[in-house]
Amino acid sequence: MSGKTIKVLMNGVTGRMGTNQHLARSILAIREQGGVKLRDGSYLVPEPVLVGRDERKLAALAKTYGVANYTTDLDAALADPTNEIYFDSQTTAQRTVGIKKAIKAGKAIYCEKPTATTAAEALELYTLARAAGVKNGVVQDKLWLPGLLKLKYLIDTGFFGKILSVRGEFGYWVFDGYDQPCQRPSWNYRKEEGGGIMIDMFCHWRYVIDNIFGEIKSLSALGATHIDKRLDEKGAEYACTAEDAAYGTFELKNGVICQFNSSWAVRVRRDDLLTLQVDGTKGTAVAGLRECHVQGEAMTPKPVWNPDIPSPIDYYENWAKLPVRDVADNAFKVQWEKFLLHVAQDDPFPWDLLAGAKGVQLAELGLESWKTRRWVDLSPLI
């Protein structure tokens, strides 16, 4: 098996998401399988170079996963011409600086979302990358989740008839740290450090809606800080200055209405941490991260409202579970493979920094809607 190695600077992968999804389950998994196959039959094998501020953490991570190279000197790593791709999964507030340096150094850019804390900053990153002629991409992982792939299949094959509405429920209970350790980093709940669920999750909902359901025309949003105090990683109490829940309604240009509830203060009694219910004239589907259940018109019961007796209908009956016909790979890994092929042989990759800026735009408009308590329209970024 012939091939070449491509070195990938991975900045900020000592965090949970960076370690698990990007390093272990994506880059190292691609390396373990022998790389990604190119058109000429050879293979492109990614070689990670870990970058961060804490040498102790980097050394431990490198030892655990068998990574040969790591450094705390980002500038020197960017100056090395053998490092071809720069990946950034730092905290949102730190991301812009690293990406700008990488663009100036002429590296291909791939990064987590949100790409910045404001739409203007996010659009600037795209403009700089385009002017520099560097290839760029943004993580939009949910597009390759098995459940959403099944939803897309149902749409493409006409299962729904005319789609009427989409209801998204996302979130789980994040402990405040007093009786149980908090399972998310404390910066998530500090606005001054780039935290807040609206900037986090509205970036996801933008690419999910754009790629699966249609273009957004306008939105109305409300945020809330349900839990006002938490304990940080050192056990110190702090005031939560960012919202931990966001409730958004999106009107699409095609007439579909999407409602997405996002919360770190909700207990789960649904099929998954994320569920999407799509209602159409001919059928309905409810998709989670991996599974998807459908109910067509012929199997839809005919309820009659009567609160005085127990319901004679079991509303979980008459649903069919879509079979697993194609085993789906890790969603982050799938997009990484596509980006590597984009860098190596110009394969199409539409999920660029402009797509990332659109996500930040939606979050920014959501915050504006919340502040002004009104509907706001989306305008093209460029």
Residue pairs with C-beta under 8 A, 6 or more apart in sequence:
1 34
1 43
2 41
2 42
2 43
3 34
3 35
3 42
3 43
3 44
3 45
4 42
4 43
4 44
4 45
5 44
5 45
5 46
5 47
6 44
6 45
6 46
6 47
6 84
6 85
6 340
6 343
6 344
7 46
7 47
7 48
7 49
7 82
7 83
7 84
7 85
8 27
8 46
8 47
8 48
8 49
8 83
8 84
8 85
8 86
8 87
9 49
9 51
9 74
9 77
9 78
9 83
9 85
9 86
9 87
9 102
9 107
10 18
10 22
10 23
10 27
10 48
10 49
10 50
10 51
10 87
10 89
11 51
11 52
11 74
11 86
11 87
11 88
11 89
11 90
11 98
12 18
12 51
12 52
12 88
12 89
12 90
12 91
12 94
12 98
12 112
13 19
13 22
13 23
13 48
13 50
13 52
13 61
13 87
13 89
14 50
14 52
14 54
14 57
14 58
14 61
15 89
15 185
17 89
17 112
18 89
18 112
19 61
21 141
21 330
21 332
22 87
22 89
22 332
22 336
23 48
23 50
23 61
23 65
23 67
24 65
25 330
25 332
25 333
26 330
26 332
26 333
26 336
27 46
27 48
27 336
28 48
28 65
28 67
29 330
29 333
30 36
30 45
30 46
30 333
30 336
30 337
30 340
31 45
31 46
31 47
34 43
34 45
35 43
35 44
35 45
35 46
36 43
36 44
36 337
36 340
36 341
36 344
37 43
38 44
38 341
38 344
38 345
39 345
44 340
44 341
44 344
46 85
46 336
46 340
47 68
47 69
48 67
48 69
49 67
49 69
49 70
49 71
49 77
49 83
50 58
50 61
50 62
50 67
50 69
50 70
50 71
51 58
51 70
51 71
51 72
51 74
51 77
52 58
52 70
52 72
53 72
54 72
55 70
55 72
58 70
58 71
58 72
59 70
61 67
61 70
62 68
62 69
62 70
71 77
74 98
74 101
75 101
77 83
78 86
78 101
78 102
78 105
78 107
79 105
83 107
84 107
84 108
84 343
85 107
85 108
85 109
85 110
85 343
86 98
86 99
86 102
86 105
86 107
86 108
86 109
86 110
87 110
87 111
88 95
88 98
88 99
88 102
88 109
88 110
88 111
88 112
89 111
89 112
90 98
91 185
91 187
91 193
91 194
92 114
92 116
92 117
92 194
92 199
93 117
93 187
93 193
93 194
95 111
95 112
95 114
95 115
95 116
96 115
96 116
96 117
96 121
96 125
99 109
99 111
99 115
99 125
100 125
100 128
102 109
102 134
103 109
103 125
103 128
103 129
103 132
103 134
104 132
106 132
106 134
107 134
108 134
108 135
108 136
108 343
109 129
109 134
109 135
109 136
109 137
109 353
110 136
110 137
110 138
110 139
110 336
110 339
111 137
111 138
111 139
111 353
111 356
112 138
112 139
113 138
113 139
113 140
113 203
113 204
113 356
113 359
113 360
114 122
114 194
114 199
114 200
114 203
114 356
114 359
114 360
114 363
115 121
115 122
115 125
115 138
115 353
115 356
115 357
115 359
115 360
116 122
116 124
116 125
116 357
116 360
117 194
117 199
117 360
118 360
118 364
119 357
119 360
119 361
119 364
119 381
121 360
122 353
122 356
122 357
122 359
122 360
122 361
123 354
123 357
123 381
123 382
125 353
125 356
125 357
126 136
126 352
126 353
126 354
126 356
126 357
129 136
129 352
129 353
135 342
135 343
135 349
136 352
136 353
137 335
137 339
137 342
137 349
137 351
137 352
137 353
138 351
138 352
138 353
138 355
138 356
138 359
139 332
139 335
140 204
140 207
140 211
140 335
140 351
140 355
141 331
141 332
141 335
142 148
142 204
142 207
142 208
142 274
142 331
143 207
143 208
143 211
143 212
143 331
143 335
143 351
144 328
144 329
144 331
144 334
144 335
145 289
145 290
145 328
145 331
146 289
146 290
146 291
146 324
146 328
147 272
147 274
147 276
147 287
147 288
147 289
147 290
147 291
147 292
148 208
148 212
148 276
148 287
149 328
150 285
150 287
150 291
150 292
150 322
151 212
151 276
151 278
151 285
151 287
151 292
152 212
154 160
154 278
154 283
154 285
154 292
154 294
154 322
155 163
155 212
155 213
155 278
159 280
159 282
159 283
159 285
159 294
159 296
160 278
160 279
160 280
160 281
160 282
160 283
160 284
160 285
161 280
161 281
161 282
161 283
162 280
162 281
162 282
163 213
163 254
163 256
163 278
163 279
163 280
164 256
164 257
164 279
164 280
164 281
165 256
165 257
165 258
165 259
165 278
165 279
166 209
166 213
166 256
166 257
166 258
166 259
166 276
166 277
166 278
166 279
167 258
167 259
167 260
167 276
167 277
167 279
168 205
168 208
168 258
168 259
168 260
168 261
168 274
168 275
168 276
168 277
169 260
169 261
169 270
169 274
169 275
170 201
170 260
170 261
170 262
170 263
170 273
170 274
171 197
171 245
171 261
171 262
171 263
171 264
171 265
171 266
171 268
171 273
172 264
172 266
172 267
172 268
172 273
173 264
173 265
173 266
173 267
173 268
174 182
174 183
174 184
174 244
174 264
174 265
175 181
175 182
175 183
176 182
176 227
176 229
176 230
176 231
177 230
177 231
177 232
177 235
178 231
182 230
182 231
184 264
185 233
186 230
186 232
186 233
186 238
187 193
187 194
187 195
188 195
188 196
188 197
188 200
188 242
188 264
189 195
189 227
189 230
189 238
189 240
189 241
189 242
189 244
190 238
190 240
190 241
190 242
191 241
191 242
192 241
195 241
195 242
196 223
196 242
196 243
197 223
197 242
197 243
197 244
197 245
197 246
197 262
197 263
197 264
198 221
198 223
198 243
198 246
198 262
198 363
198 366
198 367
198 370
199 360
199 363
199 367
200 262
200 363
201 246
201 260
201 262
202 221
202 246
202 248
202 262
202 359
202 362
202 363
202 366
203 356
203 359
203 360
203 362
203 363
204 359
205 248
205 250
205 258
205 260
205 262
205 362
206 216
206 358
206 359
206 361
206 362
206 363
207 351
207 355
207 358
207 359
209 216
209 250
209 252
209 258
210 216
210 355
210 358
213 252
213 254
213 256
213 258
213 278
214 252
214 253
214 254
214 256
215 252
215 253
215 254
216 250
216 251
216 252
216 253
216 258
216 362
216 378
217 251
217 252
217 253
217 377
217 378
218 250
218 251
218 375
218 376
218 377
218 378
219 248
219 249
219 250
219 251
219 362
219 365
219 366
219 369
219 375
219 376
219 378
220 248
220 249
220 369
220 374
220 375
220 376
221 246
221 247
221 248
221 249
221 365
221 366
221 367
221 369
221 370
222 246
222 247
222 248
222 369
222 370
223 243
223 245
223 246
223 247
223 366
223 367
223 370
224 243
224 244
224 245
224 246
224 247
225 240
225 241
225 242
225 243
225 244
225 245
226 244
226 245
226 263
226 265
227 240
227 244
227 264
227 265
228 239
228 240
229 237
229 238
229 239
229 240
230 237
230 238
230 240
231 237
231 238
232 238
244 263
244 264
244 265
245 261
245 262
245 263
245 264
245 265
245 266
246 261
246 262
246 263
246 366
247 259
247 260
247 261
247 262
248 259
248 260
248 261
248 262
248 366
249 257
249 258
249 259
250 257
250 258
250 259
250 260
251 257
252 258
271 286
271 288
271 291
271 293
272 288
272 289
272 290
272 291
273 288
273 289
274 288
274 289
275 286
275 287
275 288
276 286
276 287
277 284
277 285
277 286
278 284
278 285
278 286
278 287
281 297
282 296
282 297
283 294
283 295
283 296
283 297
284 294
284 295
284 300
285 292
285 293
285 294
285 295
286 292
286 293
286 294
286 319
287 293
290 328
291 321
291 322
292 321
292 322
293 319
293 320
293 321
293 322
294 319
294 320
294 322
295 318
295 319
295 320
299 318
299 319
299 320
300 318
301 313
301 315
301 318
303 311
303 313
328 334
335 351
338 347
338 349
339 349
341 347
342 348
342 349
354 381
354 382
357 381
358 381
361 378
361 381
362 378
365 376
365 378
368 376
369 375
369 376
